[in-house]
Amino acid sequence: MPLSLPVVAPSRVQWRQADHDLWVATLDGEFAGMLSTDDLGRHHVTDRIARPVLATGSWAVATAALDPVSDHVAPSPARRRRRRRGRNRPAGR
C-alpha cells in the first residue's frame, strides 16, 4: 500500500509588511485583514472590517487565520442575532 501524504492547498492569502509591526493581507486581490504584533510578541489578526479574529504567539497560526483553506483557521466570531422590530409585536408597543 503506497504511503499517502496529506495534500496541502497553497495559500491564497498574501501578506505584505506595511510597518515594522504591521502586515496587511490580501485574498484574491482584495483586502482581507491585518496582523499587528504587540510589545510582548503576540500577533493580533483582524478581518477585512477590523473585527478581531485571534491573538496568538505563533506566527504560523496568525498568518493562516485568514486563509479559507488552512487547517489553522480560527473560528469566526459569533454573530449576534438581530431582532426585527415591529414584526409580531403586540399592538400599542
MARROFI-282020 format. One line per field, with one value per residue: residue number from 1; x, y, z of N, C-alpha, C in turn; residue in one letter. Coordinates in nm, 2 decimals. Atoms other than C-alpha are relative to their C-alpha. Example, Ala and Ser with C-alpha at 12.3 -4.5 7.8 and 13.67 -1.06 7.14 Angstrom:
REM residues 2
num (1,2)
npx (0.09,-0.09)
npy (-0.12,-0.11)
npz (0.00,0.00)
capx (1.23,1.37)
capy (-0.45,-0.11)
capz (0.78,0.71)
cpx (0.09,-0.08)
cpy (0.12,0.11)
cpz (0.00,0.08)
residu (a,s)
END
This chain:
REM residues 93
num (1,2,3,4,5,6,7,8,9,10,11,12,13,14,15,16,17,18,19,20,21,22,23,24,25,26,27,28,29,30,31,32,33,34,35,36,37,38,39,40,41,42,43,44,45,46,47,48,49,50,51,52,53,54,55,56,57,58,59,60,61,62,63,64,65,66,67,68,69,70,71,72,73,74,75,76,77,78,79,80,81,82,83,84,85,86,87,88,89,90,91,92,93)
npx (0.08,-0.09,0.02,0.05,-0.03,0.11,-0.01,0.01,0.03,-0.08,0.07,0.03,-0.02,-0.13,-0.03,-0.10,-0.04,0.03,-0.08,-0.08,0.09,0.13,0.00,0.13,0.03,0.10,0.05,0.04,-0.01,0.08,-0.05,0.05,-0.02,-0.13,-0.07,-0.09,-0.08,-0.01,-0.13,-0.02,-0.02,0.12,0.05,0.15,0.06,0.13,0.05,0.01,0.08,-0.06,0.05,-0.11,0.01,-0.07,-0.13,-0.08,-0.14,-0.05,0.01,0.07,0.15,0.05,0.01,0.09,0.13,0.09,0.00,0.11,-0.04,-0.10,0.04,-0.02,0.10,0.07,0.15,0.05,0.06,0.14,0.08,0.12,0.13,0.07,0.14,0.07,0.10,0.12,0.05,0.06,0.01,0.14,0.04,-0.02,-0.13)
npy (-0.12,-0.12,-0.10,-0.12,-0.12,-0.10,-0.10,-0.14,-0.10,-0.12,-0.11,-0.11,-0.12,-0.06,-0.10,-0.11,-0.08,-0.15,-0.07,0.10,0.09,0.01,0.07,-0.01,0.12,0.00,0.13,-0.01,-0.14,-0.08,-0.02,0.11,-0.02,-0.05,0.07,-0.09,0.06,-0.09,0.00,0.13,0.10,0.06,-0.04,-0.02,0.00,-0.05,0.03,-0.11,-0.11,-0.03,0.09,0.08,0.14,0.07,-0.04,0.12,-0.01,0.08,-0.07,0.09,0.00,-0.13,-0.03,0.09,-0.03,-0.06,0.09,0.08,0.14,0.03,0.08,-0.09,-0.11,-0.02,-0.01,-0.13,-0.06,0.03,-0.12,-0.03,0.00,-0.13,0.02,-0.10,-0.07,-0.02,0.12,0.08,-0.07,-0.04,-0.14,-0.10,0.00)
npz (0.00,0.00,-0.10,0.05,-0.07,0.00,0.10,-0.06,0.10,-0.02,-0.06,0.09,-0.07,0.02,-0.10,0.03,-0.12,0.01,-0.09,-0.07,-0.08,0.06,0.13,0.06,0.08,0.11,0.04,0.14,0.04,-0.08,-0.14,-0.08,-0.15,-0.04,-0.11,-0.07,-0.10,-0.11,-0.06,-0.06,0.10,0.04,0.13,0.00,0.14,0.02,0.13,0.09,-0.06,-0.13,-0.11,-0.05,0.04,-0.11,-0.04,-0.02,0.00,0.11,0.13,0.10,-0.03,0.03,0.15,0.06,-0.05,0.10,0.12,-0.01,0.02,-0.09,-0.12,-0.12,0.01,-0.13,0.02,0.02,-0.11,-0.01,0.05,-0.08,0.08,-0.02,0.00,0.09,-0.07,0.07,0.04,-0.11,-0.13,-0.03,0.04,-0.11,-0.05)
capx (0.00,0.16,0.21,-0.01,0.09,-0.17,-0.24,-0.18,-0.35,-0.14,-0.24,-0.43,-0.36,-0.07,0.09,0.28,0.47,0.33,0.54,0.78,0.49,0.21,0.13,-0.16,-0.33,-0.50,-0.71,-0.76,-0.66,-0.90,-0.81,-0.85,-0.73,-0.43,-0.18,-0.01,0.25,0.24,0.54,0.50,0.53,0.17,0.02,-0.33,-0.53,-0.83,-1.05,-1.14,-1.38,-1.15,-1.32,-1.07,-1.01,-0.75,-0.44,-0.16,0.21,0.25,0.34,0.22,-0.12,-0.16,-0.08,-0.30,-0.60,-0.74,-0.68,-1.00,-0.82,-0.60,-0.61,-0.53,-0.84,-0.98,-1.35,-1.54,-1.67,-2.02,-2.27,-2.54,-2.89,-3.08,-3.44,-3.66,-3.86,-4.22,-4.27,-4.51,-4.53,-4.85,-5.04,-4.96,-4.60)
capy (0.00,0.33,0.59,0.89,1.23,1.50,1.74,2.10,2.36,2.66,2.97,3.23,3.49,3.72,3.92,4.25,4.43,4.79,4.88,4.71,4.56,4.56,4.33,4.36,4.06,4.03,3.74,3.71,4.08,4.21,4.35,4.06,4.19,4.29,4.14,4.35,4.25,4.40,4.46,4.12,3.94,3.84,3.86,4.01,3.94,4.13,4.06,4.29,4.50,4.52,4.25,4.07,3.72,3.59,3.67,3.42,3.38,3.17,3.35,3.04,3.03,3.41,3.42,3.12,3.27,3.45,3.16,2.99,2.66,2.65,2.39,2.68,2.89,3.04,3.01,3.30,3.54,3.46,3.68,3.84,3.78,4.09,4.10,4.27,4.53,4.57,4.22,4.01,4.28,4.34,4.65,4.96,4.87)
capz (0.00,-0.10,0.16,0.11,0.22,0.32,0.04,0.14,-0.07,-0.14,0.05,-0.15,0.12,0.05,0.33,0.28,0.55,0.60,0.90,1.14,1.34,1.09,0.79,0.55,0.39,0.05,-0.07,-0.44,-0.48,-0.22,0.13,0.37,0.71,0.91,1.15,1.42,1.67,2.02,2.25,2.41,2.08,2.04,1.69,1.66,1.35,1.23,0.94,0.65,0.86,1.16,1.37,1.59,1.46,1.71,1.91,1.93,1.99,1.68,1.35,1.15,1.32,1.29,0.91,0.85,1.03,0.73,0.48,0.40,0.31,0.61,0.90,1.14,1.05,1.37,1.43,1.31,1.57,1.70,1.52,1.72,1.61,1.55,1.64,1.38,1.54,1.45,1.35,1.56,1.82,2.01,1.91,2.11,2.18)
cpx (0.09,-0.04,-0.06,0.02,-0.12,0.03,-0.02,-0.03,0.08,-0.09,-0.04,0.02,0.14,0.02,0.11,0.02,-0.03,0.09,0.08,-0.08,-0.14,0.01,-0.15,-0.02,-0.10,-0.03,-0.06,-0.01,-0.08,0.06,-0.07,0.01,0.14,0.05,0.09,0.06,0.02,0.14,0.04,0.02,-0.12,-0.05,-0.15,-0.05,-0.14,-0.04,-0.02,-0.08,0.04,-0.05,0.12,-0.03,0.07,0.13,0.08,0.15,0.07,-0.02,-0.08,-0.15,-0.06,-0.01,-0.10,-0.15,-0.10,-0.01,-0.12,0.03,0.09,-0.06,0.00,-0.11,-0.07,-0.15,-0.04,-0.07,-0.15,-0.07,-0.12,-0.12,-0.07,-0.15,-0.06,-0.11,-0.12,-0.07,-0.05,0.00,-0.15,-0.03,0.02,0.14,0.11)
cpy (0.12,0.10,0.13,0.12,0.10,0.10,0.13,0.09,0.12,0.12,0.10,0.14,0.05,0.11,0.10,0.08,0.15,0.08,-0.11,-0.10,-0.02,-0.06,0.01,-0.12,0.03,-0.14,0.02,0.15,0.09,0.01,-0.11,0.02,0.05,-0.09,0.10,-0.08,0.10,-0.02,-0.13,-0.11,-0.07,0.06,0.01,0.02,0.05,-0.03,0.13,0.12,0.03,-0.07,-0.08,-0.15,-0.09,0.07,-0.12,0.03,-0.06,0.08,-0.09,0.00,0.14,0.02,-0.10,0.03,0.05,-0.09,-0.09,-0.15,-0.05,-0.09,0.09,0.11,0.01,0.00,0.14,0.05,-0.03,0.12,0.01,-0.01,0.13,-0.03,0.11,0.06,0.02,-0.12,-0.08,0.07,0.03,0.14,0.09,0.00,0.04)
cpz (0.00,0.11,-0.06,0.09,0.00,-0.11,0.06,-0.11,0.02,0.05,-0.11,0.07,-0.02,0.11,-0.05,0.13,-0.02,0.09,0.08,0.08,-0.06,-0.14,-0.04,-0.09,-0.11,-0.03,-0.13,-0.04,0.08,0.14,0.08,0.15,0.03,0.12,0.07,0.11,0.12,0.06,0.07,-0.10,-0.05,-0.13,0.01,-0.14,0.00,-0.14,-0.09,0.05,0.14,0.12,0.04,-0.04,0.11,0.04,0.04,0.00,-0.12,-0.13,-0.10,0.02,-0.04,-0.15,-0.07,0.04,-0.10,-0.13,0.01,-0.02,0.11,0.11,0.12,0.00,0.14,-0.02,-0.02,0.12,0.00,-0.05,0.08,-0.09,0.03,-0.01,-0.09,0.08,-0.08,-0.05,0.11,0.13,0.03,-0.03,0.12,0.06,-0.09)
residu (m,p,l,s,l,p,v,v,a,p,s,r,v,q,w,r,q,a,d,h,d,l,w,v,a,t,l,d,g,e,f,a,g,m,l,s,t,d,d,l,g,r,h,h,v,t,d,r,i,a,r,p,v,l,a,t,g,s,w,a,v,a,t,a,a,l,d,p,v,s,d,h,v,a,p,s,p,a,r,r,r,r,r,r,r,g,r,n,r,p,a,g,r)
END
